[in-house]
Amino acid sequence: MLVYVVRRLLTAVVLLLVVTAATFAIFFLVPRLAGATPESLASRYVGRTADVATMHDIAQKLGFLDPVYVQYGRFLTQLAHGDLGTSLQTHRPVLGEILTFLPATIQLALAAMVFAVVI
């Protein structure tokens, strides 16, 4: 029984690493493979009207100039601490945005389950 639990926990950890690696790749590696520079990635945060020096400073601040493995390590560390980043649209923490809409999401899910059981 203990071997089964340990095996399942190790599988869960591996799956979690695969999912985080895929998420990181989609948001950070794919744009680079498509030709995006660190400065063009930083322009998503400051807007395209900023000058090159400002974009370079923001890219440095956000860590876009670091090697990919350092960026992935920072991504995992922030994720482990509950920091899901900042929304590009509202410029507020993503975790706060999720928690704001969580009650409505739960209500909708419960209503959908009730309808599914009735039908």
C-alpha positions in Angstrom: 0.0 0.0 0.0 2.8 2.4 0.9 4.5 1.7 -2.4 1.3 2.5 -4.3 0.9 5.9 -2.5 4.6 6.8 -3.1 4.3 5.9 -6.8 1.1 7.9 -7.1 2.7 10.9 -5.4 5.8 10.7 -7.7 3.5 10.5 -10.7 1.6 13.6 -9.5 4.9 15.5 -9.1 6.0 14.5 -12.6 2.6 15.5 -14.1 2.8 18.8 -12.3 6.2 19.5 -13.7 5.0 18.6 -17.2 2.0 20.9 -17.0 4.1 23.8 -15.7 6.7 23.2 -18.4 4.0 23.2 -21.0 2.4 26.4 -19.6 5.8 28.1 -19.5 6.6 27.0 -23.0 3.3 28.4 -24.3 3.7 31.8 -22.7 7.4 32.3 -22.9 9.2 30.0 -25.3 6.8 29.9 -28.2 6.9 33.7 -28.7 10.7 33.5 -28.7 10.7 30.7 -31.2 8.4 32.8 -33.4 11.0 35.6 -33.4 10.0 37.8 -30.4 12.8 39.6 -28.7 12.9 40.3 -25.0 12.1 43.9 -25.7 9.0 43.0 -27.8 7.9 40.8 -24.9 8.4 43.7 -22.5 6.3 45.9 -24.8 3.3 43.9 -23.8 3.7 45.3 -20.3 4.5 49.0 -21.2 2.9 49.4 -24.6 4.4 49.8 -28.0 4.9 53.6 -27.7 7.7 53.3 -25.1 11.2 53.9 -26.3 13.8 51.2 -26.8 15.7 52.1 -23.6 12.5 51.8 -21.5 11.6 48.5 -23.1 15.2 47.2 -22.5 15.0 48.2 -18.8 11.5 46.5 -18.4 12.8 43.4 -20.1 15.7 43.4 -17.6 13.4 44.0 -14.7 11.0 41.2 -15.8 13.9 38.8 -16.3 13.4 38.3 -20.1 17.1 38.7 -20.7 18.0 35.8 -18.3 18.6 32.2 -19.7 15.4 30.1 -20.2 16.3 27.7 -17.3 16.6 30.7 -14.9 13.2 32.0 -16.1 11.6 28.6 -15.6 13.1 28.3 -12.1 11.8 31.7 -11.2 8.4 30.8 -12.7 8.2 27.6 -10.5 9.3 29.6 -7.4 6.7 32.2 -7.9 4.1 29.6 -8.6 5.0 27.7 -5.4 4.5 31.0 -3.4 1.1 31.6 -4.9 2.2 34.4 -7.2 0.4 33.8 -10.5 1.6 37.0 -12.1 -0.1 40.2 -13.1 -3.0 40.5 -15.5 -2.1 42.2 -18.7 -5.6 43.8 -19.0 -6.2 45.0 -15.5 -2.6 45.2 -14.2 -3.8 43.5 -10.9 -2.6 40.2 -9.4 -4.1 37.2 -11.2 -4.8 35.4 -7.9 -7.0 38.4 -6.8 -8.8 38.3 -10.1 -9.6 34.6 -9.7 -10.7 35.0 -6.1 -13.0 37.9 -7.1 -15.0 35.7 -9.5 -14.7 32.5 -7.5 -18.2 32.8 -5.8 -20.0 33.3 -9.1 -18.1 30.4 -10.6 -19.1 28.1 -7.7 -22.7 29.2 -8.0 -22.7 28.5 -11.8 -21.1 25.1 -11.2 -23.6 24.1 -8.5 -26.5 25.3 -10.7 -25.2 23.2 -13.6 -24.9 20.2 -11.4 -28.4 20.6 -10.2 -29.7 20.9 -13.8 -27.7 17.8 -14.8 -29.1 15.7 -11.9 -32.7 16.8 -12.6 -32.4 16.2 -16.4 
